[in-house]
Amino acid sequence: MSNYLETVNCLPFYLIVAAVLIFVVAMCVVFLVKSYKAGIALGMDPKDLKKVMTSSATFTLLPSISILLGVIALSGTLGVPLSWLRLSVIGSLQYELNVAEIAATAFGLSGLRIDEMTMSAFVTIALVMTAGILGGLFCSIFFLKKYLGKLSSKPKKTETGEKKPSFGDHATTAMFVGLCAAYIGSYVGRIAPGEYHDIMPLFTAFVAAIVMAVFEFLIQKKDMKVLENFSLAASMLVAMAAAVVFQLIL
């Protein structure tokens, strides 16, 4: 195990990841400067542009808390460099964790367990995570222009004047319901009759769902839109803390 951890956290791997991220940051700076100059050319007030940049930077930090938690969760098994890279470039928190777990299971492991990991499993998981996310990149290259055209068109409305949900809305909802059902079903299946030693995943998911439901109530019913940036991070933090406390009790 020590050799595996030393390999996936070796200095050359850190340097490769750092080079990639420096390139990405440089691109962001270039686009920021170009966007600022374009705004000035359009006659926008420089003070307003600076306010937009400041507010955007502030609200970017809040969702990044959940990203950091994802890096911590993955780094214990896949090492810091790969986890850092996957959640910094194109990757998505929900996607990376799910795909890593699926790839590990398909490889024959019981999950993302450090005591079962080998370099062969690591390479397979990294390849699946990287290849899978490329689908969004290719879709953007070939279909984004057409998709943006649909977004710019006026949305269809119901007889009451409300916005009619599109196929994309239904497809996204169905996808997340299917994912939740699959994972919760697998958690339930791990609990043998009369044996509760493996109830932790189900308990953690239950706590996270309750916290998210509270946030959704406050956002939708109390119009506290600012909480949208905290909901995912708070759900993960509370669920993780509850899992630690529950484990200590057991």
N, C-alpha and C positions, 0 to 999 in steps of 0.2 A: 504493500500500500504506500509506503514512504517513497519508493522509487517512482510510482505512478504520480504522486503529488508533486514530486520534484520535477518530473518531466513536463507536466501540464502547467507548471508555474515557473518554468525556466526563464532566464534572462532573454535569450533570443526571441522567445514568444512574446514577451513584454515589449521588446523593441519593435517587432513587426506590427503589433497592435497599436503601439504609440504612433508609428509612422502613418498608419491608416487614419487614425483619429486626428492627427495634426493636419493631414490633407483635407479631411472633412471640415474641420474648424476653419481652415484657410478659405475653403469654398464659401462657408457661411459668412465670413468677413467680407469677401468679395461681393457677394450678393447684397449684403447689408449696405455697403458703400454705394453700389450701383442703384439700389432702391432709394436710398436717401437722395442721391443726385437726381434721380428721375422725379422724385417728389418735388424737389426744389424747382426743376424745370417746368413742372406743371403748375407752379405758383403756390404750392402749399407753404404754410407758415412753418419755419424751422422749429419754433417752440412746440407746435403741435406734433411734428415728427419726432422730436425728442421725447415728448410725453408718451407717444405710442411705443417707442422703443423701450422706455423705462417700464411701462405697464406690462408690455409683452414679456420682458425679461423677468419681472416679478412673478407673473402667473405661470411662467415656464418652470420656475423653481419648485412650485407646489406639486405638480404631477410627477416631477422627477424623484420625489421621495419614494413613490411606489416602484419606480425603475431601479432605484438604489437597493430596495428590498429584494427585488428580483435578482440583481447581481449577487447579493449576499447569499440568497437561497441557492443559486446555481453554482456559485464559486466553491462551495464545500464539496461538490462532486466533480464539476467540470473544470475547476481551476478559475483563477481570477481573469487571466487574459482573454480566454474565449468568452466567458460570461460578460466581461466588460465590452468586448467587441460586438457581440450579438445584440446587446441591448443599447448600443450607441449608434449603430448604423442600420437604418431601415427597419430593424427588428421591432417586435411588439412584445410587451410583457406577457400578455395572455398567450400569445403564439409560442414564444420561446419555451416557457415552462411546460405547456401542453405537449409540444412536439418532442421536447427532450424526454419527457416521460414516456410518450408513445414509442419513440425510437429505442429507448432502453428496454422497454417491455418486449418489443419485437425482436430485439437482439437475444433475448432469453433471460434478462435480469428481472428481478422482482420489482424494480423501480430504480430511481436515481439514488442508489445506495453506494456509499463510498467503499464499503467492504466487499462489494461485488464488481467494482469497476476495473476494467483492464484497458490497455491502450487501444486494442481492437474495438472495444465498445465505445471508447471516447471518439475515435476517428469516425465510426459509423454515426454516432449521435451528431457530431459536428457537421458531417456531410449532409445528413437529413435536414438539420436545422437551416443550413445555408442554402441548399437546393430548394427547399420548400418556400422560403421567403422570396426567391427569385420570381415566383409566379406573379406577385404584385408588381414587380419591376417591369416584366415583359408586358403585362396588361396595361400599364401606364404608357409604355412606348407605343403600343399599337392601338389602344382603345380609349386613351384618356381624352383625346380631342373630341371624339364623338360623345363621350360621357359628359364632358363639360358643356357641350351643346344642349344636352337634355337638362342639365342643372340650370342653365340660363333661361330655359323656357318657363312659362308660367305654370305653376303646379295646378293640377286638377282639383276641383272643389266639389264637395258634396252638396246636396240640396239645401242644407242648413248654412252653407257658406264656409264650412271648415275645410282645411286642407286634406285632400284624400291621400291616404298612405299609398306609397308606390310599391312596386314589386320588390325593390331593394330593401325597403323597410321591413316587409314581411319575411324576406329571405334572411336578413340579418337576425331578426328575432328568432326565427326557426332554428338558425344555426346555433345561437347561444343556448336556446332551450335544449337542443339536442346534445350539445357539449355538457351542459350541467347534468342532464339526465344520465348520460353515459358515465360520467365521473362519479356522481353520487351513487349510481347503481353499482359501480365497481367497489365503492367504499362499503356499501351495504353487504355486498357479496363476500367481503373479507371477514365479516363477523360470523363466526361459527356459532351454532346454537349453544347458549350457555357460556360462551367464552367472549370476554369483552376486552382482551388485551390489545386488539387492533381497531378499537373504536375511535382512536385519535383523529384520523383523517375526516371521519364523518362529523365528529364533534367540532373540529376546526371549521369545516365548511358551514356547519349550522350557525356558529357564532358569527362568521363573516357575512352570512346571508342576513342575519338579524340586524347587524350594524348597517349593511347596505340598505336594507328596507327602511331603517330609521332615516338615513340620509335622503333616500328617495322621497319619503313622506315630507320632509322639511323642504326639499327642493321643489316638488310638484305642488304640494298643498299649501305650504307657507311662503312660497315664492322666494326662497333663500337660495338664489342661483349661484351665489359665491361658493357654496358648499360643493359644487360639482367638481372643483379642483381638489377637494380633500377626500371625497368619498372612497375612492379605491385605496389610497394610502391608509386611511383610517381603518377601513375594513380589514386590511392585511395586518396592520399593527395590532389591533384589538384581538383578532383571531390568533395571531402568533403568541401574544401575551397570555391569552386564555389557555392555549395549548400548553404553555410552560407551567402555568399554575395547575392545570388539570393533571399534568404529568407528575408534578410534585405531590399532589394529593394522593394519586395512585401509588 
